[in-house]
């Protein structure tokens, strides 16, 4: 039976664990989540002008990391549909951030983003696309609001392929992580049983890059991180020159 990713269940689940969400991320990943976000920020093409959107921003770590990297030189927006998570994101932002580094956090569903077409130089999502009810619909919305020539970047858990790492990871993910997660962040939605179930069902590697390209992006690539425990996917929204080149190639 497929894991329940209905909007109501996901919103309630993340609302329940919001106060301990960051602690669990850092503990359960051994702090490697900082490195994964660093790699994501480093992959953004800041030569493309315009604001940046971090969709499914949660408690705002990636959005704030991008803003710090840009030192207030451009607008960074975070969006999420769980109010409790955004409250924590705003608390983090108010704690020591200057007005120049303002990061507005907006309550919005990634499947129905409240932004005009072709708005953002880049759209990122870290460990959130897996929780969107329809992955395809979420990717299409992310592509829609990206400027032609801009990027869509997805950081997500994946399934290690190494024959030694994979069974150890699967054992930890299915037997240790849910117990620790539930102890640190008690909730009624079995959030840390949901996590390995959702990762197991989520497309990764070429399957996800193919889906990104079918949703309106091009040149999609993936880079496994930390033995393939996480993967960074990067794609572009075609611009006029890309469309012309593709037309010539097809002729």
C-alpha positions in Angstrom: 0.0 0.0 0.0 1.3 3.4 -0.9 2.3 5.8 1.9 -0.3 8.4 2.7 0.9 11.8 1.4 -2.4 13.6 1.6 -2.1 17.3 2.3 -4.0 17.1 5.5 -1.8 14.2 6.9 1.5 15.9 5.9 0.5 19.3 7.3 -0.6 17.7 10.6 2.5 15.6 10.8 5.0 18.4 10.3 3.0 20.7 12.6 3.3 18.1 15.4 7.1 17.7 15.0 7.9 21.3 14.1 9.4 22.2 17.6 11.9 19.3 17.4 12.3 19.2 13.6 15.8 20.8 13.5 17.2 18.8 16.4 16.1 15.6 14.8 17.6 16.5 11.5 21.0 17.3 13.0 21.0 14.2 15.3 19.7 11.7 12.8 22.0 12.8 10.0 25.0 13.2 12.3 25.2 16.9 11.3 25.8 16.0 7.6 22.6 18.0 6.7 24.7 21.2 7.0 27.1 19.9 4.3 24.2 18.9 2.0 22.7 22.3 2.2 26.1 23.9 1.6 26.5 21.8 -1.6 23.1 22.9 -2.8 23.9 26.6 -2.3 27.2 26.1 -4.1 25.3 24.6 -7.1 23.1 27.7 -7.6 24.0 29.8 -10.7 24.0 33.2 -9.2 24.8 34.8 -12.5 21.1 34.5 -13.4 19.4 37.7 -12.1 16.3 37.7 -10.0 14.9 36.5 -6.7 15.3 32.9 -5.4 12.5 30.7 -4.0 13.0 27.9 -1.5 9.8 25.8 -1.8 8.8 23.4 1.0 11.2 25.5 3.1 10.1 24.0 6.5 12.0 25.8 9.2 13.9 27.9 6.6 17.4 26.5 6.9 18.1 26.4 3.1 16.5 29.8 2.4 18.5 31.4 5.2 21.7 29.8 4.0 21.1 31.2 0.5 20.4 34.7 1.9 23.6 34.6 4.0 25.6 33.6 0.9 24.2 36.5 -1.0 24.7 38.9 1.9 21.4 40.7 1.1 22.2 41.3 -2.5 19.0 39.7 -3.7 15.6 38.7 -2.4 15.2 35.1 -1.1 11.7 33.8 -0.4 10.7 30.7 1.5 7.3 29.0 1.1 5.7 26.1 3.0 2.1 25.1 3.8 2.7 24.2 7.4 2.2 27.2 9.6 4.1 25.9 12.6 7.2 25.3 10.6 7.1 28.9 9.2 6.7 30.3 12.7 10.1 28.7 13.5 11.6 30.0 10.3 10.6 33.5 11.1 12.0 33.2 14.7 15.3 32.1 13.3 15.3 35.0 10.8 14.5 37.6 13.5 17.4 36.3 15.6 20.2 38.4 14.4 19.4 39.0 10.8 19.7 42.6 9.4 16.9 44.3 7.4 19.1 43.8 4.2 18.9 40.1 4.7 15.2 39.9 4.9 13.7 36.6 3.9 9.9 36.7 3.7 8.3 33.3 4.5 5.0 32.7 2.8 2.4 30.0 3.6 1.7 28.3 0.3 1.3 24.8 -1.2 4.1 23.9 -3.6 1.4 22.4 -5.9 -0.2 25.9 -6.2 2.5 28.5 -5.8 1.1 32.1 -5.6 3.7 33.6 -7.9 3.6 34.7 -11.5 5.2 32.7 -14.3 9.0 33.2 -14.9 9.6 35.0 -11.6 12.6 33.3 -9.9 16.2 32.9 -11.0 16.3 29.6 -9.1 13.8 27.5 -7.2 15.2 25.1 -4.6 13.6 22.4 -2.4 15.4 20.4 0.3 13.9 17.2 1.6 10.5 18.5 0.8 9.5 17.4 -2.7 9.1 13.8 -1.4 6.3 15.1 0.8 4.3 16.8 -1.9 1.2 14.9 -2.7 1.9 14.9 -6.5 5.6 15.0 -7.3 4.8 15.8 -10.9 2.5 18.7 -10.0 5.1 20.1 -7.6 7.8 20.0 -10.3 5.6 21.6 -12.9 4.8 24.5 -10.5 8.5 24.9 -9.7 9.3 25.0 -13.4 6.5 27.4 -14.1 7.7 30.1 -11.6 11.3 29.8 -12.7 12.7 32.3 -15.2 13.8 30.9 -18.7 17.4 30.0 -18.2 17.0 29.7 -14.4 17.5 26.6 -12.3 15.4 24.1 -10.4 17.5 22.4 -7.6 16.2 19.4 -5.6 18.0 18.0 -2.6 16.4 14.8 -1.5 17.1 11.5 0.3 17.9 8.6 -2.0 18.7 4.9 -1.8 22.4 4.1 -1.6 23.5 1.6 -4.3 26.8 0.5 -2.6 26.4 -3.2 -1.7 28.1 -2.6 1.7 26.5 0.8 2.6 23.0 0.0 1.4 22.1 -2.8 3.9 23.6 -0.8 6.8 21.7 2.3 5.7 18.4 0.3 5.3 18.8 -1.3 8.7 19.5 2.1 10.4 16.7 3.8 8.4 14.1 1.3 9.3 15.0 0.2 12.8 17.0 2.9 14.5 15.9 6.2 13.0 12.1 5.8 13.7 12.8 4.9 17.4 15.1 7.9 18.0 12.9 10.2 15.9 9.8 9.3 17.9 11.6 9.7 21.2 12.8 13.2 20.3 9.6 14.4 18.6 6.6 12.5 19.8 3.7 12.7 17.3 0.5 11.0 16.4 1.3 10.6 12.7 4.3 8.2 13.0 6.5 10.8 11.2 9.7 8.8 11.5 8.1 5.6 10.2 6.7 7.7 7.3 10.3 9.0 6.4 11.8 5.6 5.3 8.5 4.6 3.7 8.4 7.8 1.6 12.1 7.6 0.6 11.5 4.0 -0.5 8.7 5.0 -2.8 10.3 8.2 -4.1 12.0 8.2 -7.5 15.7 8.8 -7.4 18.6 9.0 -9.9 17.7 8.9 -13.5 14.0 8.3 -12.7 13.7 11.7 -11.1 15.8 13.5 -13.7 13.6 12.0 -16.4 10.5 13.3 -14.5 12.0 16.7 -14.1 12.6 16.9 -17.9 9.0 15.7 -18.6 7.8 18.6 -16.3 9.4 21.2 -18.5 13.0 21.3 -17.5 16.2 20.4 -19.5 19.7 19.2 -18.9 18.8 17.5 -15.6 21.7 16.0 -13.7 22.1 14.3 -10.4 25.0 14.1 -7.9 24.9 11.5 -5.1 26.1 12.9 -1.7 27.5 10.9 1.2 27.5 7.5 -0.4 24.1 8.2 -2.0 22.2 8.8 1.2 21.1 12.1 -0.4 21.2 13.3 -4.0 21.3 16.8 -5.5 19.4 17.2 -8.7 19.9 20.3 -10.9 18.0 21.2 -14.1 17.3 24.3 -16.2 14.2 25.9 -17.5 14.7 26.2 -21.3 15.2 29.7 -22.6 14.8 30.9 -26.2 18.3 29.8 -27.3 17.8 26.3 -25.8 14.4 26.0 -27.6 16.0 27.0 -30.9 18.9 24.6 -30.5 16.5 21.8 -29.7 14.4 22.7 -32.8 17.5 22.6 -35.0 18.6 19.2 -33.5 15.2 17.7 -34.2 15.1 19.0 -37.8 
